[in-house]
Amino acid sequence: MSEQHEAEREEGWYTDPFGRHEARWMSDGTPTKLVRDGDVESYDDPPDEEPSHTPQRIVAAPADGRDEEDALRRRLEEAGEFGATWGAHVPLPGPHDE
């Protein structure tokens, strides 16, 4: 996959390519005005200048140190507690499965 094609698909939190904030939300490869510094999100329009560096994707680690699979299972279990299903008839795992 070419760098240009990959850049067009960027979606999520990335390091701010302008160096003004810790992170900037990228949408379809375009910097948006949504920024983050620590746990604080705010808005700051992208400047009318070329980026000073290539944005790097920020991947959040689960807060409790478990791997991503465990984090996904916990989210599915939480959703199952509220009666969510995979489809019309397949319940999500929940505390009733233990």
N, C-alpha and C positions, 0 to 999 in steps of 0.2 A: 504494500500500500504506500502510495507516495505521501510525502510530508504535507503537501497541499491538500490532498484528499483527507488525510487524517485530521488536519487542522479544521477543516470544514465541519467535522463531526464533534468537536470538543463541546461537551455539555457538563456543567457541574462547577465545583470550586477548583480554581487554579491559583497559583501564585500570581499576584498582580503584575501583568507585563509592563506596567508603568512605574512600578516600585513605590507607589504611594501608600499602599495598604498591604496587609499580610496576604489577603486573598481577594479575588474578584470572580464573580460568577460569569462563566462563559456560556453563551448560548449559540449553538451551531457555529462555533469557532469565532464568535464575535464577543469582545469584552462588553459587559453590561454595566449599568450604574450601581448594581448591588455589590457591596464590598463587605469585608469582615476583618476585624482586628480583634484577636482573641475570641471571646464569645459574643462580641458586640457586632451586630449587623447594622449597616446604614447605607445611605446612597451617596454616590459621588460620580457624576458623569465622567466617562472616559475623556481624557484630555485630547485636544486636537494636535497630537504629535505622534510620531512613530513609537511603538513600544521599545523600551530600553533593554528588554530581555525576553526570551521565549518562555511562555507560561508553562509551569509544571503542574500536573494534576495533583490535587491534595486528596489523599485517601485517609479517611478517619479510621483509627483503630477502635475497636470496641472498648468502652470505658472500663470494663472489668477485666480486660486482658485476655478474654477468650478469643478464639479465632472466628473468622467470618461465618463459618458454618454454624457454630454454636449461637452466634448473634442472630442469624436468620431463624434458627429453630425457636429461639426465645420469642422473636417477633411473631412467628406463626402461632405459637402457643398462646400468646396474648390475644391475637385476633380470634383464635378458637374459643377463648373464654367468652367472647361476645356473640358466639354463634355463627361466625364467618365460615364459609365453605370453599373448597377448591372449585366446586361446580355446583350444580343444582342438588347433588346428593352425597358428596364426599366431604365430611366434616374435617376441619383442620385439627391437628393434634392439640389437646388441651389437658388440663389437670385431671380430667376424667379418664385419661389414657394411662395414668401412672399406676 
